[in-house]
Structures are given as structure tokens and as C-alpha cells.
Amino acid sequence: MDYCENMRQMIGNSSLIIVRPSVAIVNHYGEILLSRYSGATWGIPGGILQLNESVEDCITRKVFQEIGLKIKELKLFGVYSGKELINRVEESGDEYQTVAIGYLCTKYEGEITPESNQGIEAQFFGLDHLPDEIDPFIKDKLVGVKGQLEKKIKLSY
């Protein structure tokens, strides 16, 4: 059982603050890797921080488990929080407020091999050709920082 499940047993549906490290993985063409569970919206890969785990270890673990890539280098991109990151799971009524920690990665190894048992899809998209079914918060951040992101990408290569 993971940290969030343990907390849910203690607090029920009350609001829970979670830390979600995420990573914008960019290939040498300047395309960004987006992933999603089948039928869900596209977003950047990420995970929920567990006890006794660093945010870097969390994102490295989740990307390898779910997509098959080995992260070689992470650069902090931004930390995001606020009302727009409060989510309620309709089926359970659970409410979460996320603190998202965004990283940029241009150095990785391996081939994209999404975890098919969990129904995960993953593929690269150009920043000017993002899918319509992208998470609105992610799209807003990617569009809003496109120039800054492109500069960081050029400096990384």
C-alpha cells in the first residue's frame, strides 16, 4: 500500500496535499514526450512522491516503470501549486491538492515502451502540434513557457 492509500484510510475523503514530480522529456528534434492512460488526457510523465523517496528518485522510477526510459539528467523547471491544482476523484469523492514539481530532461536512454498492463500510451509531440486531448493545466504551462523551454532545450544540446 502506498502513502496516499495509507493516508486515505486515516482521513477518508478529506483534502490531501500530494507532491507530484513531473518531467518534460524532450528529444533532439525539440519534441516533448506526452503520456496518458488509455482514454485519459495527455500530460507529461509524473508520479506521486512516496515516503523516504526524493522527488528525483520518484520521477526516475515512474518514467522507467511506465514508459521504459532511463532518465540521465534532470533540470528543475518550475514548482506549481494553487487552486487550479485541486482535483476531486468523482468515483471516490477523494480531494487532492497537488504541488507539482516540473523538471526538464534532454538526456535519457532507452526506447519508449509504455506499460501496456496499465494501458499507458506515450509519444513525442511538437510544441506547435500538441494534441487536443491534453490536460488544460499542462497545455497552459507549455504554451506559456514555450520560448523559455526552447531556450533551455538549445542550451542542453
N, C-alpha and C positions, 0 to 999 in steps of 0.2 A: 504494500500500500504506500502511495506517495504522500508527500507533505500536505497537499491540498485535500486529499481524501481524509487524512487524519484530522485536519482542522475542521472539515465539514462535519465529521462525527461529533465534534465538540461544540460547534457553534450553529449547526443547522444551516439555514439559508441566509443568515446574516451576511452583510458585506465582508468581503475578504480582500485584502490587498495582496496582489501577487507581483512578482518580478519576472518579466519576460524578456530575456535577451533574444535579439533577432539579428540577422545578418543579411546585408545586401551583398551577395556574391556576384561579382562582375567578371565576365570573360574578356579575352583580349580583343574582342570586337566592340566592347563597351556595352554589351547586353547584360541585363540583370536577370538573375535566376529567381523565378517565382514558383511557389509550390501551393498545393491545395489538396484537401481530402476530396474524394470524388463528390461532385455536385456542389461543393462549397465555393466560396470566393477565393481568388488568388491572393497571395500575400508573400512576404519574404519569410524564409525559414526561421523558425524560432522554437523556443521551448519554455517550460516553467521551471524556474530555479528550485532545486531541492535543497534540503538541509545539508550542510557540510560540503557544498559544491560552489565553486567560483562561477561567476557569470560566463567567463571564457570557457571553462570546462563544460558548462551546461550547453552552450551553443555548439561547441565542437562535437559533443556527444550526440545531440539531437540531429545535426546535419548528417553525421555519419550513419546513425541508425535509420533515419527516414529517407535520405537521398543518396547515400553511398559515397559522398565526397569527404576527403580528409582536409580540414582547414589547416593551412600552414602559417597564416598570419592574420591577425585581426587588428583593425584600427578603429578606435571609438569614433562614432559619427554623431551621436546625439542621445540625450535622455529625454523621454517624453512622459508626461502624466497629465491628469486633469479630467474634467467631466466627460470629454469625448472618448475616454478610455474606460468608462464604466459600462459593463456588459451584464445582462441578465440572461441566464440559460432558461429558455421558456419551459422545457420539459421538467426541470427540477425546481425552478424558482431561485436557484443559486445566483448571487450577485457578486461580481468581481470588479475591483478597480485595479487596472494594470499600470505598473511602472515599466515602460518599455525602454530597453537599453539597446540602441542601434549601433551596429558595427558595419564596417566595410571590409570586404575580403577580395583581394585580387590574386592571392597566391593560395592555390589549393591543388590537390591531386585526386585522381580517380575519374571514373565515369559516372554520369548520373544514372543511378539505379534505384528509383523510388521503391519504397517498401510497399509491395503490392498487397500484402496481407492486411494493411491498414487502408488500402485504397488511395494511396498518395500519388499525385501527378506532379511532375516538375519539369520545367523547361525555361530556356532563356528567351527574353523579350527585349527589343529595343526600347529605350526610354521614350521614343516618339511613337511606339506601337504597343502600348500596354493593353492588355485585354479589357473588354467591357466589364467582365465579372470580377474586377479587382476590388479588394477591401477599400472602401472610400477613404479611411484614415491613411492607409499606405499610399494610395494614389496621390492624395493631397500632399503628403510629405515628399514623395518622389518628384512630383511636378514642382513643388515649391523650392526644392533644393537641387533641381536638375543641374544648373550651372556649377554649383559648389561640388556636386557629386562628380560631374565630368572633369573638373579640375583635379580632384583627388585621384580619380582613375588615371589621368595622364601622368600625375606625379608618381603613381605606383608602378608604372611600366617603364 
